Amino acid sequence: MNSPLSLAQQIDLQISANGPISIATYMGLCLTHPTKGYYKGADPLGAAGDFITAPEISQMFGELIGFHLVNVWQQMDQPRQFNLLELGPGRGTLMADILRVACRAEGFRDALKLKLFETNPVLTGEQRNRLASYEPQWLENFEQFDEGPILVVANEFFDALPIRQFVRKPDGWHERLVGLVDGKRTFGLSPTPIPAETMPTAIAEAAEDSLFEVCFAAGEVMSRIGKAVARQGGSILAIDYGYARTQTGDTLQAVRDHRYADVLEAPGEVDLSAHVDFGALAAVTQEIGLAVQPLATQGEFLIRLGIAERVKALSGANPASAEDIRIAHDRLVGKSQMGELFKVFCAHSPGLVPPGFAA
Ligand SMILES: C[S@@+](CC[C@H](N)C(=O)[O-])C[C@H]1O[C@@H](n2cnc3c(N)ncnc32)[C@H](O)[C@@H]1O
């Protein structure tokens, strides 16, 4: 039932009744509460929304990923049926750009079984409008694949999954919680220490007051998809801001109207996200038996896939847009823009050589 209380009031009531909640519980409620979560409401993307993503900046991003996927499909001997899954497809822009290019490869479109995984009903509607001709199926879990290999793409999906945070103290690690002080939402620490030996060895030497983040949801999604890919063959390409090795540091952030905002102030009204621990995701997929490419920056990946040639071809075909295309190129690959902050992760069946990574 749709409660007349705002999400902020519901969260505050829950804390008053049961005590402080973990950051993961808070983030999960803020983002995906069934009726009032941030990702259950209006389309958050684009100039009129809260943030803009790479596929919304330029078609070149999706087109180059389309070339990448065709190459992997060809390395698998062009299976007559395969699954192409996108996690968190937003407006469907990335997939539309991918398929416009990839379906030029003979046999690709006939073999395609398009799968989408999305929580936002408004965005699902936009994906339906955009991609209807490819007859997509929206997955409810990761057991619903058709026969044949599985190619997975995810841009800015894993950063939206809830994280937990822990702070190091002399007696161990204490979970960071959201509680109420004088009626105001405030961060605090659980009084119960977690022994340092139970934390990853990568942070064993962390100094006092260091903050460690872990995203169990990301590991769980990667594990489920990874197992399906290990069974049926294929690859997982994930692009996000993040880091290559498990480390300490507070990366939880709120964004509203293209500006940073307070994480605790307006539950459900601001985007919350955290950097992705690609080292942890690599460990999960390697344990399942997949190979993992060395993490690339988004700039390196797009340059290796030939973004410079794409700029020339598009500018040649649309001279009036040449300046806009150059600006979009710089936003995608520039070191001070998205080029270095965003990373590209790829796990795949052993034997494949996905393009775009260091040999
Ligand atoms: C930051 S947007 C990125 C959209 C798109 N990939 C792009 O690059 O424009 C995150 C996407 O993941 C979806 N999403 C977030 N949390 C999700 C969840 N728990 N389950 C399924 N989809 C989710 C959002 O609705 C949205 O489509």
PDBQT file of the ligand as one rigid body, heavy atoms in Angstrom, charges set to zero:
ROOT
HETATM    1  C1  LIG A 401      23.001   5.494 -13.472  1.00  0.00    +0.000 C 
HETATM    2  S1  LIG A 401      21.718   4.754 -14.384  1.00  0.00    +0.000 S 
HETATM    3  C2  LIG A 401      22.593   4.231 -15.841  1.00  0.00    +0.000 C 
HETATM    4  C3  LIG A 401      21.695   4.054 -17.028  1.00  0.00    +0.000 C 
HETATM    5  C4  LIG A 401      22.357   3.604 -18.322  1.00  0.00    +0.000 C 
HETATM    6  N1  LIG A 401      23.115   2.402 -18.140  1.00  0.00    +0.000 N 
HETATM    7  C5  LIG A 401      23.227   4.687 -18.880  1.00  0.00    +0.000 C 
HETATM    8  O1  LIG A 401      24.440   4.512 -18.938  1.00  0.00    +0.000 OA
HETATM    9  O2  LIG A 401      22.675   5.709 -19.284  1.00  0.00    +0.000 OA
HETATM   10  C6  LIG A 401      21.465   3.238 -13.485  1.00  0.00    +0.000 C 
HETATM   11  C7  LIG A 401      20.525   2.283 -14.151  1.00  0.00    +0.000 C 
HETATM   12  O3  LIG A 401      20.419   1.100 -13.362  1.00  0.00    +0.000 OA
HETATM   13  C8  LIG A 401      19.048   0.907 -12.973  1.00  0.00    +0.000 C 
HETATM   14  N2  LIG A 401      19.080   0.306 -11.631  1.00  0.00    +0.000 N 
HETATM   15  C9  LIG A 401      19.542   0.862 -10.497  1.00  0.00    +0.000 A 
HETATM   16  N3  LIG A 401      19.439   0.000  -9.454  1.00  0.00    +0.000 NA
HETATM   17  C10 LIG A 401      18.910  -1.133  -9.960  1.00  0.00    +0.000 A 
HETATM   18  C11 LIG A 401      18.562  -2.392  -9.390  1.00  0.00    +0.000 A 
HETATM   19  N4  LIG A 401      18.745  -2.636  -8.093  1.00  0.00    +0.000 N 
HETATM   20  N5  LIG A 401      18.042  -3.338 -10.204  1.00  0.00    +0.000 NA
HETATM   21  C12 LIG A 401      17.856  -3.104 -11.534  1.00  0.00    +0.000 A 
HETATM   22  N6  LIG A 401      18.169  -1.914 -12.129  1.00  0.00    +0.000 NA
HETATM   23  C13 LIG A 401      18.683  -0.943 -11.357  1.00  0.00    +0.000 A 
HETATM   24  C14 LIG A 401      18.459   2.297 -13.030  1.00  0.00    +0.000 C 
HETATM   25  O4  LIG A 401      17.063   2.350 -13.066  1.00  0.00    +0.000 OA
HETATM   26  C15 LIG A 401      19.109   2.813 -14.312  1.00  0.00    +0.000 C 
HETATM   27  O5  LIG A 401      18.521   2.266 -15.463  1.00  0.00    +0.000 OA
ENDROOT
TORSDOF 0
